[in-house]
Amino acid sequence: MAAFSILFGLAFATNIYSILGLPEDLIYGYECIENKCVKFQLNEGNWNSALSLPVCYMLCSDSIGTLWPKPSGNVKHESYLLHIDRRNILFNAPTHLPQYAHFWQVNEERFAKILENKLPNKEIRKKGGYPMKILINIDSDNSEFEQIPKLTLSTDESYKLDVTKGDNNILADIRATTFFGIRHGLETLSQLIVYDDIRRELQILANVSLSDEPAFKWRGLLLDTARNFYSVKAIKRTLDAMASVKLNTFHWHIIDSQSFPMEIKTRPELHKIGAYSQRKVYTHEDIAQIVEYGRARGIRVMPEFDAPAHVGEGWQHKNMTACFKAKPWQNYCVEPPCGQLDPTVDDMYSVLQDIYQDMFDLFDPDVFHMGGDEVSFTCWNSTKSIIDWMIGMGWELKTSDFIHLWGHFQMEAMRRVDYVTKQKQVPIILWTSKLTDPAHIEKYLNKKRYFIQIWTRRDDSQVLDILKRGFQIIVSNHDALYFDCGGANWVGEGNNWCSPYIGWQKVYDNRMEVVAEHYISQVLGAEAAVWSEQIDEQNLDQRLWPRASALAERLWSNPSGNWRQAEARILLHRENLVKNGIAAEPLQPEWCLQSQKECSISDA
């Protein structure tokens, strides 16, 4: 009899779904109790009041729990959702700006794809719902609209978004003064829509009004494609993920001593002998495609040509480099193969000019990165032609003289940049180095022209010394923003040089105001870096996401709270990244997502 009772109970539990017409694959729903989503087993009595997990996350907090990054301005909304008809969404873009037509189309298609990816399958079971009209209101008096959109340091990325219910439809009104603001507004709108797996419908949060703008104008990721090659497809996937969290700068460290994978039309030998193979070259067509792909997603694609160090492959047979492949390598550089440009060879600057010409023609950057990282004076001091040149100039061979040689290189290289840009005076970024040391920086670098990218620790005294001298900075402190940290040492035993692995919590709590103190107005923003000695496109997504999302929220809204206030949302955000084809690493067991605030050790 006992066995019969158990079997009958199981049969009844299975058949109740058929009796009630309920989905058979659902066992649990959620309710909001004290700002926490609590899971319970569904039955006939609680079915109508049950919330799906994304709906509960959206409503059960002091903010809209599906938004990442968190908006910076005022947010008002009502606590109910409306069923929308995915097949009846009208994208009402301006028609008087024909040069923008392609960008509207790309973002309309992107929006539709994001909604499709919310569904467990393409055919949503429940039909109907309200049609939705997306109204794009843009200030067409802006002189920017005379040409295609270009992100610059003065671009206004703010937007306002209002969602209201009309008589027979839902209106989403996005207002901005630039294309980039509109694009960000569309991204936020897509995050106000969730799939309710209990009711089998797409739903949008009702009566939303929000204003939003970034706290920092420079919000970036650096990808090194020289140590290991990344396909165009992998780079586009990264740009898509960046767009989803409103990161706006893809810093492309495209060339280094290990490989020269960029096609230079006038110097084809550079990529022909410098790339890993001719299948691993970024052609002009590839680069143009990536630049436009980023632009349509609100992202500047900025190239870096790191010099005078970090050059090698591709420069063979030119007699323009010093200590290329010198051994033992650790005596001449920080990693193999060694290689630096020889600043005393005049013809070398002509090659540089041709590289710069292609970079500016293809990328049209509003800011250009000239590297300036890890120059080895031992390398130059071991090269007879350089020593002879310096002595011939009446210089000695002290550290200050090699600093002067470096300053000479930077001045001559800058002249070539200005030549190809027709004297437009494009701002230049350099890494922190001996050249940016307080003893030298003002002698060789103009604060009105140069930005300094910080790669040392956030408590490095040089940071404040640079700021005190009036320079603007971009923060990439390796103790929080180098995403290659934490792994085996690839040139020896133990772990790599910047271990341990950096968790998303440390990224999130890496505040610019702590780095810069009361010089915060001189911080353009920050970048996370992926140096690719041990990373390629097979593990890129896991290394970047969702840690890069933590940086994105810090730079967009710079919330007052720490990572604990963001933990529940980033778990859900990670799931959304995966739904959109990003292989983001898991942060906790899925049980923690379904059991909100039950996993972290409390501060107490």
KOLMI-698371 format. One record per residue (C-alpha): x, y, z. Coordinates in steps of 0.5 Angstrom, whole numbers, padded with zeros to 4 digits, always signed. Layout:
% KOLMI-698371
XYZ
...
//
This chain:
% KOLMI-698371
+0000+0000+0000
+0006+0005+0002
+0009+0003-0005
+0002+0005-0009
+0002+0011-0005
+0008+0014-0007
+0007+0012-0014
+0000+0015-0014
+0004+0022-0011
+0009+0022-0017
+0003+0020-0022
-0001+0026-0019
+0005+0031-0019
+0006+0029-0026
-0001+0030-0029
-0003+0036-0025
+0001+0040-0031
-0003+0037-0036
-0010+0038-0032
-0008+0045-0031
-0005+0046-0038
+0002+0048-0034
+0009+0047-0037
+0012+0040-0035
+0019+0042-0035
+0018+0047-0029
+0018+0045-0022
+0020+0052-0019
+0018+0059-0018
+0021+0065-0014
+0018+0070-0009
+0021+0076-0007
+0022+0076+0001
+0026+0082+0004
+0030+0084-0003
+0032+0077-0004
+0029+0072-0009
+0027+0065-0006
+0026+0059-0009
+0019+0055-0008
+0016+0049-0011
+0010+0050-0016
+0003+0048-0015
-0004+0049-0017
-0004+0054-0011
+0002+0059-0012
+0002+0058-0020
-0001+0065-0021
+0003+0069-0016
+0010+0065-0018
+0016+0070-0021
+0021+0067-0026
+0028+0068-0024
+0029+0074-0029
+0023+0077-0027
+0024+0076-0019
+0032+0079-0020
+0029+0085-0024
+0024+0087-0019
+0027+0084-0012
+0032+0090-0011
+0033+0097-0010
+0035+0098-0017
+0033+0094-0024
+0037+0088-0023
+0037+0086-0030
+0041+0092-0032
+0049+0092-0033
+0052+0097-0032
+0048+0100-0027
+0045+0107-0029
+0048+0113-0027
+0042+0118-0026
+0035+0117-0024
+0031+0111-0025
+0023+0111-0024
+0019+0105-0026
+0013+0101-0024
+0013+0094-0021
+0010+0090-0026
+0011+0087-0033
+0008+0087-0040
+0008+0082-0045
+0011+0084-0052
+0010+0081-0059
+0017+0080-0061
+0015+0080-0068
+0011+0086-0068
+0017+0091-0066
+0018+0098-0070
+0024+0101-0070
+0023+0108-0072
+0030+0111-0074
+0031+0118-0077
+0030+0118-0084
+0034+0125-0085
+0041+0122-0084
+0042+0118-0090
+0049+0117-0087
+0047+0114-0081
+0042+0109-0085
+0047+0103-0084
+0048+0104-0077
+0041+0104-0075
+0040+0098-0079
+0046+0094-0075
+0043+0096-0069
+0036+0094-0070
+0039+0087-0072
+0043+0087-0066
+0037+0089-0062
+0033+0083-0065
+0038+0078-0064
+0039+0080-0057
+0031+0079-0056
+0032+0072-0060
+0037+0070-0055
+0033+0071-0049
+0028+0065-0052
+0030+0058-0050
+0028+0056-0057
+0026+0061-0063
+0019+0059-0063
+0016+0062-0057
+0010+0058-0055
+0005+0064-0052
+0003+0068-0058
+0000+0075-0058
+0003+0081-0054
+0003+0088-0055
+0007+0091-0061
+0012+0096-0059
+0015+0102-0062
+0022+0104-0061
+0022+0112-0062
+0029+0115-0064
+0030+0122-0062
+0037+0125-0064
+0039+0132-0064
+0040+0133-0071
+0042+0140-0071
+0049+0138-0068
+0054+0139-0073
+0057+0132-0072
+0051+0129-0077
+0055+0132-0083
+0059+0126-0083
+0059+0119-0080
+0059+0118-0073
+0066+0118-0070
+0067+0117-0062
+0072+0122-0059
+0074+0125-0052
+0069+0130-0053
+0063+0126-0055
+0057+0126-0051
+0055+0119-0049
+0049+0121-0045
+0041+0119-0046
+0034+0119-0044
+0030+0113-0044
+0022+0112-0043
+0018+0106-0043
+0010+0107-0043
+0004+0104-0045
+0000+0107-0050
-0007+0105-0052
-0005+0099-0056
+0002+0099-0056
+0008+0100-0052
+0013+0106-0053
+0020+0106-0052
+0023+0113-0053
+0030+0114-0053
+0033+0121-0053
+0040+0123-0054
+0045+0128-0058
+0049+0123-0061
+0049+0116-0065
+0053+0113-0059
+0048+0116-0054
+0042+0113-0058
+0046+0106-0058
+0047+0106-0051
+0040+0107-0050
+0038+0101-0054
+0043+0097-0050
+0039+0099-0044
+0032+0098-0047
+0034+0090-0049
+0036+0089-0042
+0029+0091-0039
+0026+0086-0043
+0026+0079-0040
+0023+0072-0042
+0018+0069-0037
+0019+0062-0037
+0013+0061-0033
+0008+0065-0037
+0012+0063-0044
+0013+0070-0046
+0017+0076-0047
+0016+0082-0042
+0018+0089-0041
+0018+0093-0035
+0013+0098-0035
+0013+0105-0035
+0020+0106-0034
+0024+0113-0034
+0031+0114-0033
+0037+0118-0035
+0044+0116-0036
+0051+0118-0038
+0058+0115-0036
+0062+0117-0030
+0069+0116-0035
+0070+0118-0042
+0075+0112-0043
+0072+0105-0042
+0077+0100-0045
+0080+0093-0046
+0087+0092-0049
+0088+0086-0053
+0095+0084-0055
+0094+0080-0062
+0102+0079-0063
+0104+0074-0058
+0098+0070-0060
+0094+0071-0066
+0086+0072-0066
+0081+0071-0072
+0077+0077-0074
+0071+0073-0072
+0074+0073-0064
+0075+0080-0065
+0068+0081-0067
+0065+0077-0061
+0069+0081-0056
+0067+0088-0059
+0060+0085-0059
+0061+0083-0051
+0064+0090-0050
+0058+0093-0053
+0053+0090-0048
+0056+0093-0042
+0058+0100-0046
+0065+0099-0046
+0068+0104-0051
+0075+0103-0053
+0078+0097-0056
+0086+0098-0055
+0089+0094-0061
+0096+0092-0059
+0097+0089-0066
+0104+0088-0067
+0110+0086-0062
+0117+0083-0062
+0114+0076-0063
+0110+0077-0070
+0108+0083-0074
+0101+0081-0077
+0099+0087-0080
+0099+0089-0087
+0103+0095-0089
+0102+0096-0097
+0108+0100-0098
+0112+0095-0094
+0110+0088-0095
+0116+0085-0092
+0114+0087-0085
+0108+0082-0085
+0111+0077-0090
+0117+0075-0086
+0114+0078-0079
+0107+0074-0079
+0106+0067-0076
+0104+0065-0083
+0100+0068-0088
+0094+0066-0086
+0095+0070-0079
+0095+0077-0082
+0090+0082-0081
+0089+0085-0088
+0087+0092-0090
+0080+0089-0091
+0080+0086-0084
+0082+0092-0081
+0077+0096-0084
+0071+0091-0083
+0073+0091-0075
+0074+0099-0075
+0067+0099-0077
+0064+0093-0073
+0066+0097-0067
+0064+0104-0069
+0057+0101-0070
+0057+0098-0063
+0059+0105-0060
+0067+0103-0060
+0073+0106-0062
+0078+0102-0065
+0085+0105-0063
+0092+0102-0065
+0098+0101-0062
+0105+0101-0065
+0109+0100-0059
+0116+0103-0060
+0122+0103-0059
+0122+0097-0056
+0118+0091-0057
+0120+0090-0064
+0123+0084-0068
+0120+0079-0073
+0119+0083-0079
+0125+0088-0078
+0130+0083-0081
+0135+0085-0086
+0133+0092-0085
+0139+0094-0080
+0135+0098-0076
+0134+0094-0070
+0139+0093-0064
+0139+0086-0060
+0134+0082-0064
+0134+0075-0061
+0140+0077-0057
+0142+0071-0052
+0141+0070-0046
+0135+0074-0047
+0134+0076-0040
+0140+0080-0040
+0137+0085-0046
+0129+0085-0045
+0123+0082-0041
+0121+0076-0045
+0124+0073-0052
+0125+0075-0057
+0129+0081-0055
+0129+0087-0060
+0129+0095-0060
+0129+0100-0066
+0136+0103-0067
+0134+0111-0066
+0140+0113-0070
+0138+0110-0076
+0135+0115-0080
+0132+0111-0085
+0128+0107-0080
+0124+0113-0079
+0121+0113-0086
+0119+0106-0084
+0115+0108-0078
+0112+0113-0082
+0109+0108-0087
+0107+0104-0081
+0103+0110-0078
+0100+0112-0085
+0097+0106-0086
+0095+0106-0079
+0092+0113-0079
+0088+0111-0086
+0085+0105-0083
+0083+0107-0076
+0083+0114-0077
+0084+0114-0069
+0082+0120-0065
+0088+0118-0060
+0094+0114-0062
+0098+0110-0058
+0106+0110-0059
+0107+0105-0053
+0114+0107-0050
+0114+0101-0046
+0120+0097-0043
+0126+0100-0046
+0132+0097-0045
+0139+0101-0044
+0143+0095-0044
+0141+0093-0051
+0142+0100-0054
+0149+0100-0050
+0151+0093-0053
+0150+0096-0060
+0157+0099-0063
+0153+0103-0068
+0149+0106-0063
+0155+0107-0058
+0159+0110-0063
+0153+0115-0065
+0152+0117-0058
+0160+0119-0057
+0160+0122-0064
+0154+0127-0061
+0159+0129-0055
+0154+0124-0051
+0157+0120-0045
+0154+0113-0044
+0150+0114-0037
+0143+0113-0036
+0141+0120-0037
+0144+0120-0044
+0140+0114-0046
+0134+0117-0043
+0136+0123-0048
+0137+0118-0054
+0130+0115-0052
+0127+0123-0052
+0131+0124-0059
+0127+0118-0062
+0120+0120-0059
+0121+0127-0062
+0123+0124-0069
+0117+0119-0069
+0112+0124-0067
+0114+0128-0073
+0112+0123-0077
+0106+0122-0074
+0104+0129-0075
+0106+0129-0082
+0101+0123-0084
+0096+0127-0080
+0097+0133-0083
+0099+0137-0077
+0092+0135-0073
+0096+0134-0067
+0092+0128-0065
+0093+0126-0057
+0099+0121-0056
+0099+0115-0051
+0105+0113-0047
+0106+0107-0042
+0109+0109-0035
+0116+0108-0036
+0123+0111-0034
+0121+0117-0039
+0115+0118-0035
+0119+0119-0029
+0118+0125-0025
+0126+0127-0027
+0125+0127-0034
+0117+0127-0036
+0117+0135-0037
+0123+0135-0041
+0121+0130-0046
+0113+0130-0046
+0108+0136-0047
+0102+0135-0042
+0098+0138-0047
+0100+0133-0052
+0101+0126-0048
+0096+0122-0044
+0100+0117-0039
+0097+0110-0039
+0099+0107-0032
+0101+0100-0032
+0104+0099-0025
+0101+0098-0018
+0095+0103-0016
+0099+0105-0010
+0106+0107-0014
+0108+0114-0012
+0110+0115-0020
+0102+0116-0021
+0101+0122-0016
+0108+0125-0019
+0105+0125-0026
+0098+0127-0024
+0102+0133-0020
+0105+0135-0026
+0098+0136-0030
+0098+0130-0034
+0092+0126-0036
+0092+0119-0035
+0089+0112-0037
+0089+0107-0031
+0091+0100-0032
+0094+0098-0026
+0097+0091-0026
+0095+0089-0019
+0087+0090-0021
+0087+0090-0029
+0092+0085-0032
+0087+0079-0034
+0093+0075-0036
+0095+0074-0029
+0095+0068-0025
+0098+0062-0029
+0104+0058-0030
+0110+0062-0031
+0112+0061-0039
+0119+0062-0038
+0121+0058-0032
+0118+0055-0026
+0112+0057-0021
+0107+0062-0023
+0107+0068-0028
+0110+0075-0026
+0103+0078-0024
+0100+0072-0020
+0095+0071-0017
+0089+0071-0021
+0085+0077-0020
+0078+0076-0018
+0072+0080-0021
+0071+0083-0014
+0078+0086-0014
+0076+0089-0021
+0070+0092-0019
+0073+0095-0013
+0079+0098-0016
+0076+0106-0016
+0079+0111-0020
+0079+0116-0014
+0083+0111-0010
+0088+0111-0015
+0088+0119-0017
+0086+0122-0010
+0084+0129-0011
+0087+0129-0018
+0081+0125-0020
+0079+0130-0026
+0085+0128-0029
+0083+0121-0030
+0080+0119-0037
+0078+0112-0035
+0081+0105-0035
+0083+0099-0039
+0083+0092-0037
+0089+0089-0041
+0090+0082-0044
+0097+0080-0046
+0097+0074-0050
+0103+0070-0048
+0098+0065-0045
+0092+0067-0048
+0089+0066-0055
+0082+0066-0058
+0080+0059-0055
+0081+0062-0048
+0080+0069-0049
+0072+0069-0047
+0074+0066-0040
+0079+0071-0039
+0075+0077-0040
+0068+0076-0038
+0065+0077-0034
+0071+0081-0030
+0071+0086-0036
+0064+0087-0034
+0066+0089-0027
+0070+0094-0030
+0065+0097-0034
+0060+0098-0029
+0066+0102-0025
+0067+0106-0030
+0060+0107-0033
+0056+0109-0026
+0062+0109-0021
+0057+0106-0016
+0058+0108-0008
+0057+0101-0006
+0062+0095-0007
+0062+0088-0010
+0057+0085-0005
+0052+0090-0008
+0053+0088-0015
+0054+0080-0014
+0047+0078-0015
+0046+0082-0021
+0053+0080-0024
+0051+0072-0023
+0045+0074-0028
+0049+0078-0032
+0054+0072-0034
+0048+0068-0036
+0046+0073-0041
+0053+0074-0044
+0053+0066-0045
+0046+0067-0048
+0049+0072-0053
+0055+0067-0055
+0060+0069-0050
+0064+0064-0046
+0064+0067-0040
+0067+0064-0034
+0062+0062-0028
+0063+0065-0022
+0059+0061-0017
+0055+0054-0018
+0048+0055-0021
+0045+0054-0014
+0048+0061-0012
+0044+0064-0018
+0038+0061-0016
+0039+0062-0008
+0040+0069-0008
+0045+0072-0003
+0046+0065+0000
+0053+0063-0002
+0058+0069+0000
+0061+0070+0007
+0058+0076+0010
+0063+0082+0013
+0061+0080+0020
//
